[in-house]
Amino acid sequence: MKIKRLLMFTLFTLIFFACSKQDIVNDTVCGVTNPVSNLPWLNKFTEKMQKGDYGDCSRCVMYLEKYNSRDILVVENFPDNCVLCEVRECDGTYVKFKDFEENQNFINNLRKDKIIWK
């Protein structure tokens, strides 16, 4: 019985410390503070997501990522994967990857630790 308790305690401890912390970013993003309010395209985009103009976005999350030393905004419709995600530059245009491999490398290395909008 003691072994079972010890195993359960160990399991919960590992799960607790393995979870990454996700913070809503208060830093400067794309050269502005509070990018959802201060970037006009992003303000309109998030309003449309809230209204459901892009379908069910109840689980959508927007993360700040770095790519080639630039701020990049990644919107995931399903926070568990990036099958249906958008990758945007600070001006709202889509990030252009040179090929599929570069795109997959970017997706596979997402940190998802800085939330811009949820």
N, CA and C atoms as a LAMMPS dump frame, in Angstrom:
ITEM: TIMESTEP
0
ITEM: NUMBER OF ATOMS
354
ITEM: BOX BOUNDS ff ff ff
-5.0000000000000000e+02 5.0000000000000000e+02
-5.0000000000000000e+02 5.0000000000000000e+02
-5.0000000000000000e+02 5.0000000000000000e+02
ITEM: ATOMS id mol type element x y z
1 1 1 N 0.819 -1.191 0
2 1 2 C 0 0 0
3 1 3 C 0.868 1.262 0
4 2 1 N 1.983 1.216 0.754
5 2 2 C 2.879 2.369 0.806
6 2 3 C 3.521 2.62 -0.554
7 3 1 N 3.828 1.562 -1.252
8 3 2 C 4.437 1.702 -2.572
9 3 3 C 3.453 2.363 -3.532
10 4 1 N 2.199 1.977 -3.446
11 4 2 C 1.176 2.559 -4.311
12 4 3 C 1.034 4.063 -4.041
13 5 1 N 1.034 4.448 -2.772
14 5 2 C 0.946 5.873 -2.42
15 5 3 C 2.173 6.632 -2.911
16 6 1 N 3.33 6.02 -2.738
17 6 2 C 4.562 6.652 -3.188
18 6 3 C 4.546 6.84 -4.704
19 7 1 N 4.096 5.832 -5.425
20 7 2 C 4.01 5.937 -6.881
21 7 3 C 3.025 7.024 -7.299
22 8 1 N 1.888 7.106 -6.64
23 8 2 C 0.893 8.131 -6.963
24 8 3 C 1.456 9.525 -6.677
25 9 1 N 2.124 9.674 -5.537
26 9 2 C 2.731 10.957 -5.196
27 9 3 C 3.779 11.351 -6.237
28 10 1 N 4.609 10.411 -6.615
29 10 2 C 5.646 10.661 -7.611
30 10 3 C 5.028 11.052 -8.945
31 11 1 N 3.99 10.346 -9.349
32 11 2 C 3.315 10.637 -10.612
33 11 3 C 2.739 12.052 -10.61
34 12 1 N 2.021 12.419 -9.559
35 12 2 C 1.447 13.76 -9.477
36 12 3 C 2.524 14.838 -9.438
37 13 1 N 3.617 14.568 -8.749
38 13 2 C 4.719 15.523 -8.693
39 13 3 C 5.317 15.731 -10.078
40 14 1 N 5.539 14.653 -10.805
41 14 2 C 6.088 14.755 -12.157
42 14 3 C 5.148 15.51 -13.083
43 15 1 N 3.873 15.216 -13.001
44 15 2 C 2.896 15.908 -13.849
45 15 3 C 2.874 17.393 -13.525
46 16 1 N 2.873 17.721 -12.244
47 16 2 C 2.827 19.12 -11.83
48 16 3 C 4.024 19.902 -12.357
49 17 1 N 5.218 19.347 -12.228
50 17 2 C 6.407 20.066 -12.657
51 17 3 C 6.656 19.972 -14.15
52 18 1 N 6.053 19.023 -14.831
53 18 2 C 6.237 18.887 -16.27
54 18 3 C 5.393 19.883 -17.047
55 19 1 N 4.306 20.349 -16.471
56 19 2 C 3.438 21.295 -17.164
57 19 3 C 4.163 22.623 -17.323
58 20 1 N 4.125 23.153 -18.548
59 20 2 C 4.783 24.433 -18.769
60 20 3 C 3.866 25.566 -18.34
61 21 1 N 4.484 26.613 -17.872
62 21 2 C 3.719 27.783 -17.445
63 21 3 C 3.421 28.639 -18.669
64 22 1 N 2.189 29.077 -18.77
65 22 2 C 1.801 29.947 -19.865
66 22 3 C 1.33 31.271 -19.287
67 23 1 N 1.97 32.337 -19.695
68 23 2 C 1.626 33.663 -19.198
69 23 3 C 1.031 34.491 -20.318
70 24 1 N 0.033 35.313 -19.978
71 24 2 C -0.435 36.301 -20.936
72 24 3 C 0.616 37.397 -20.949
73 25 1 N 1.096 37.716 -22.126
74 25 2 C 2.23 38.606 -22.291
75 25 3 C 1.84 40.05 -22.006
76 26 1 N 2.612 40.691 -21.161
77 26 2 C 2.446 42.116 -20.902
78 26 3 C 3.626 42.897 -21.47
79 27 1 N 4.549 42.197 -22.103
80 27 2 C 5.734 42.824 -22.673
81 27 3 C 5.383 43.515 -23.989
82 28 1 N 6.373 44.156 -24.567
83 28 2 C 6.202 44.742 -25.891
84 28 3 C 6.184 43.62 -26.92
85 29 1 N 5.163 43.63 -27.752
86 29 2 C 5.004 42.635 -28.815
87 29 3 C 4.829 43.398 -30.121
88 30 1 N 5.618 43.078 -31.103
89 30 2 C 5.531 43.759 -32.399
90 30 3 C 5.682 45.274 -32.232
91 31 1 N 6.482 45.693 -31.264
92 31 2 C 6.757 47.106 -31.063
93 31 3 C 5.719 47.873 -30.261
94 32 1 N 4.696 47.187 -29.75
95 32 2 C 3.658 47.874 -28.964
96 32 3 C 3.349 47.084 -27.702
97 33 1 N 2.843 47.788 -26.703
98 33 2 C 2.306 47.092 -25.541
99 33 3 C 0.833 46.843 -25.818
100 34 1 N 0.289 45.791 -25.239
101 34 2 C -1.1 45.401 -25.447
102 34 3 C -1.432 45.314 -26.941
103 35 1 N -0.816 44.374 -27.654
104 35 2 C -0.975 44.295 -29.108
105 35 3 C -2.411 44.075 -29.578
106 36 1 N -3.235 43.391 -28.796
107 36 2 C -4.615 43.145 -29.222
108 36 3 C -5.373 44.464 -29.357
109 37 1 N -5.065 45.426 -28.522
110 37 2 C -5.718 46.74 -28.607
111 37 3 C -4.981 47.7 -29.534
112 38 1 N -3.662 47.598 -29.593
113 38 2 C -2.868 48.611 -30.285
114 38 3 C -2.437 48.259 -31.706
115 39 1 N -2.692 47.054 -32.158
116 39 2 C -2.461 46.707 -33.564
117 39 3 C -3.839 46.595 -34.218
118 40 1 N -4.213 47.543 -35.077
119 40 2 C -5.571 47.557 -35.64
120 40 3 C -5.996 46.239 -36.289
121 41 1 N -5.122 45.621 -37.084
122 41 2 C -5.506 44.367 -37.736
123 41 3 C -5.772 43.28 -36.71
124 42 1 N -4.976 43.256 -35.63
125 42 2 C -5.121 42.226 -34.604
126 42 3 C -6.389 42.456 -33.786
127 43 1 N -6.722 43.706 -33.556
128 43 2 C -7.953 44.038 -32.847
129 43 3 C -9.163 43.529 -33.63
130 44 1 N -9.189 43.788 -34.936
131 44 2 C -10.301 43.315 -35.781
132 44 3 C -10.327 41.789 -35.84
133 45 1 N -9.154 41.195 -35.969
134 45 2 C -9.045 39.739 -36.067
135 45 3 C -9.585 39.055 -34.811
136 46 1 N -9.187 39.553 -33.635
137 46 2 C -9.651 38.931 -32.389
138 46 3 C -11.142 39.18 -32.165
139 47 1 N -11.648 40.333 -32.593
140 47 2 C -13.096 40.584 -32.499
141 47 3 C -13.868 39.576 -33.342
142 48 1 N -13.373 39.31 -34.548
143 48 2 C -14.038 38.335 -35.425
144 48 3 C -13.967 36.93 -34.831
145 49 1 N -12.847 36.607 -34.204
146 49 2 C -12.738 35.289 -33.57
147 49 3 C -13.747 35.175 -32.433
148 50 1 N -13.889 36.235 -31.639
149 50 2 C -14.839 36.208 -30.523
150 50 3 C -16.275 36.071 -31.009
151 51 1 N -16.593 36.702 -32.135
152 51 2 C -17.956 36.638 -32.68
153 51 3 C -18.245 35.305 -33.354
154 52 1 N -17.216 34.543 -33.65
155 52 2 C -17.407 33.263 -34.321
156 52 3 C -17.356 33.359 -35.83
157 53 1 N -16.85 34.471 -36.36
158 53 2 C -16.753 34.638 -37.811
159 53 3 C -15.827 33.61 -38.458
160 54 1 N -14.931 33.037 -37.69
161 54 2 C -14.006 32.022 -38.206
162 54 3 C -14.391 30.632 -37.727
163 55 1 N -15.633 30.447 -37.35
164 55 2 C -16.088 29.163 -36.813
165 55 3 C -15.958 29.149 -35.299
166 56 1 N -16.062 27.969 -34.741
167 56 2 C -15.985 27.828 -33.286
168 56 3 C -14.563 28.115 -32.829
169 57 1 N -14.409 29.193 -32.135
170 57 2 C -13.083 29.579 -31.656
171 57 3 C -13.055 29.625 -30.134
172 58 1 N -13.888 28.821 -29.523
173 58 2 C -13.953 28.829 -28.059
174 58 3 C -12.663 28.324 -27.423
175 59 1 N -11.882 27.561 -28.179
176 59 2 C -10.613 27.044 -27.655
177 59 3 C -9.398 27.675 -28.331
178 60 1 N -9.617 28.713 -29.125
179 60 2 C -8.502 29.349 -29.823
180 60 3 C -7.559 30.028 -28.837
181 61 1 N -6.296 29.957 -29.163
182 61 2 C -5.256 30.609 -28.363
183 61 3 C -4.262 31.239 -29.334
184 62 1 N -3.825 32.463 -29.019
185 62 2 C -2.802 33.124 -29.822
186 62 3 C -1.535 33.242 -28.981
187 63 1 N -0.447 32.74 -29.548
188 63 2 C 0.842 32.748 -28.861
189 63 3 C 1.816 33.699 -29.552
190 64 1 N 2.742 34.221 -28.772
191 64 2 C 3.881 34.953 -29.312
192 64 3 C 5.02 33.959 -29.461
193 65 1 N 5.586 33.914 -30.65
194 65 2 C 6.748 33.069 -30.918
195 65 3 C 7.829 33.933 -31.56
196 66 1 N 9.04 33.434 -31.577
197 66 2 C 10.146 34.095 -32.273
198 66 3 C 10.513 33.243 -33.483
199 67 1 N 10.752 33.909 -34.594
200 67 2 C 11.17 33.219 -35.815
201 67 3 C 12.155 34.133 -36.531
202 68 1 N 13.375 33.661 -36.722
203 68 2 C 14.428 34.483 -37.325
204 68 3 C 14.522 35.848 -36.631
205 69 1 N 14.478 35.835 -35.314
206 69 2 C 14.594 37.028 -34.459
207 69 3 C 13.429 38.006 -34.599
208 70 1 N 12.309 37.564 -35.181
209 70 2 C 11.132 38.428 -35.327
210 70 3 C 10.012 37.911 -34.442
211 71 1 N 9.156 38.838 -33.993
212 71 2 C 7.935 38.434 -33.303
213 71 3 C 6.973 37.85 -34.325
214 72 1 N 6.422 36.702 -34.006
215 72 2 C 5.458 36.013 -34.86
216 72 3 C 4.265 35.642 -33.99
217 73 1 N 3.069 35.794 -34.525
218 73 2 C 1.854 35.449 -33.798
219 73 3 C 1.272 34.175 -34.387
220 74 1 N 1.024 33.205 -33.526
221 74 2 C 0.484 31.911 -33.946
222 74 3 C -0.882 31.739 -33.298
223 75 1 N -1.892 31.514 -34.132
224 75 2 C -3.245 31.264 -33.637
225 75 3 C -3.554 29.798 -33.855
226 76 1 N -3.873 29.111 -32.775
227 76 2 C -4.26 27.706 -32.857
228 76 3 C -5.743 27.576 -32.556
229 77 1 N -6.445 26.879 -33.423
230 77 2 C -7.861 26.604 -33.175
231 77 3 C -8.018 25.523 -32.13
232 78 1 N -7.09 24.606 -32.101
233 78 2 C -7.083 23.532 -31.118
234 78 3 C -5.738 23.6 -30.412
235 79 1 N -5.707 24.022 -29.14
236 79 2 C -4.435 24.248 -28.451
237 79 3 C -3.517 23.034 -28.363
238 80 1 N -4.026 21.848 -28.65
239 80 2 C -3.203 20.648 -28.539
240 80 3 C -2.35 20.398 -29.772
241 81 1 N -2.687 21.045 -30.89
242 81 2 C -1.91 20.809 -32.101
243 81 3 C -1.998 22.018 -33.014
244 82 1 N -1.237 21.988 -34.074
245 82 2 C -1.231 23.118 -35.003
246 82 3 C -1.691 22.662 -36.376
247 83 1 N -2.674 21.781 -36.41
248 83 2 C -3.206 21.331 -37.693
249 83 3 C -3.92 22.488 -38.383
250 84 1 N -4.743 23.206 -37.64
251 84 2 C -5.475 24.35 -38.185
252 84 3 C -4.995 25.617 -37.497
253 85 1 N -3.795 26.047 -37.821
254 85 2 C -3.284 27.243 -37.171
255 85 3 C -2.899 28.281 -38.214
256 86 1 N -2.808 29.507 -37.755
257 86 2 C -2.368 30.608 -38.598
258 86 3 C -1.079 31.156 -38.013
259 87 1 N -0.152 31.49 -38.88
260 87 2 C 1.129 32.039 -38.461
261 87 3 C 1.257 33.398 -39.138
262 88 1 N 1.266 34.464 -38.323
263 88 2 C 1.203 35.822 -38.859
264 88 3 C 2.402 36.668 -38.44
265 89 1 N 2.761 37.576 -39.342
266 89 2 C 3.755 38.604 -39.049
267 89 3 C 3.086 39.695 -38.217
268 90 1 N 3.868 40.64 -37.747
269 90 2 C 3.329 41.743 -36.943
270 90 3 C 2.373 42.637 -37.721
271 91 1 N 2.488 42.662 -39.045
272 91 2 C 1.585 43.493 -39.846
273 91 3 C 0.32 42.744 -40.266
274 92 1 N 0.189 41.498 -39.832
275 92 2 C -1.003 40.713 -40.131
276 92 3 C -0.867 39.795 -41.328
277 93 1 N 0.195 39.946 -42.109
278 93 2 C 0.383 39.063 -43.259
279 93 3 C 0.833 37.685 -42.775
280 94 1 N 0.576 36.687 -43.597
281 94 2 C 0.981 35.328 -43.251
282 94 3 C 2.49 35.178 -43.399
283 95 1 N 3.091 34.433 -42.495
284 95 2 C 4.519 34.128 -42.593
285 95 3 C 4.716 33.224 -43.803
286 96 1 N 5.716 33.543 -44.589
287 96 2 C 6.016 32.74 -45.774
288 96 3 C 7.245 31.886 -45.477
289 97 1 N 7.025 30.594 -45.402
290 97 2 C 8.132 29.66 -45.209
291 97 3 C 8.653 29.266 -46.582
292 98 1 N 9.966 29.006 -46.672
293 98 2 C 10.517 28.693 -47.99
294 98 3 C 10.097 27.319 -48.493
295 99 1 N 9.79 26.389 -47.566
296 99 2 C 9.323 25.07 -47.993
297 99 3 C 8.59 24.375 -46.844
298 100 1 N 8.047 23.21 -47.14
299 100 2 C 7.275 22.447 -46.162
300 100 3 C 8.129 22.073 -44.953
301 101 1 N 9.378 21.724 -45.196
302 101 2 C 10.277 21.321 -44.107
303 101 3 C 10.498 22.471 -43.118
304 102 1 N 10.7 23.67 -43.631
305 102 2 C 10.885 24.828 -42.754
306 102 3 C 9.616 25.09 -41.944
307 103 1 N 8.465 24.957 -42.59
308 103 2 C 7.179 25.124 -41.907
309 103 3 C 7.039 24.102 -40.782
310 104 1 N 7.307 22.842 -41.068
311 104 2 C 7.188 21.791 -40.058
312 104 3 C 8.182 21.979 -38.92
313 105 1 N 9.375 22.42 -39.253
314 105 2 C 10.378 22.684 -38.223
315 105 3 C 9.89 23.784 -37.277
316 106 1 N 9.306 24.84 -37.836
317 106 2 C 8.753 25.919 -37.014
318 106 3 C 7.643 25.379 -36.117
319 107 1 N 6.702 24.65 -36.69
320 107 2 C 5.564 24.104 -35.939
321 107 3 C 6.043 23.165 -34.833
322 108 1 N 7.005 22.319 -35.144
323 108 2 C 7.503 21.355 -34.157
324 108 3 C 8.27 22.009 -33.011
325 109 1 N 8.724 23.233 -33.202
326 109 2 C 9.493 23.92 -32.163
327 109 3 C 8.721 25.034 -31.467
328 110 1 N 7.403 25.042 -31.611
329 110 2 C 6.604 26.052 -30.92
330 110 3 C 6.767 25.9 -29.416
331 111 1 N 6.974 27.019 -28.735
332 111 2 C 7.128 26.982 -27.28
333 111 3 C 5.786 27.112 -26.569
334 112 1 N 4.902 27.927 -27.112
335 112 2 C 3.556 28.125 -26.556
336 112 3 C 3.59 28.574 -25.099
337 113 1 N 4.54 29.405 -24.76
338 113 2 C 4.641 29.833 -23.366
339 113 3 C 4.224 31.286 -23.145
340 114 1 N 3.957 32.015 -24.233
341 114 2 C 3.54 33.415 -24.098
342 114 3 C 2.223 33.624 -24.838
343 115 1 N 1.16 33.729 -24.082
344 115 2 C -0.174 33.877 -24.662
345 115 3 C -0.462 35.356 -24.911
346 116 1 N -0.932 35.665 -26.119
347 116 2 C -1.325 37.019 -26.488
348 116 3 C -2.829 37.196 -26.307
349 117 1 N -3.572 36.184 -26.683
350 117 2 C -5.041 36.257 -26.627
351 117 3 C -5.605 34.859 -26.419
352 118 1 N -6.701 34.801 -25.668
353 118 2 C -7.316 33.501 -25.396
354 118 3 C -8.81 33.699 -25.233
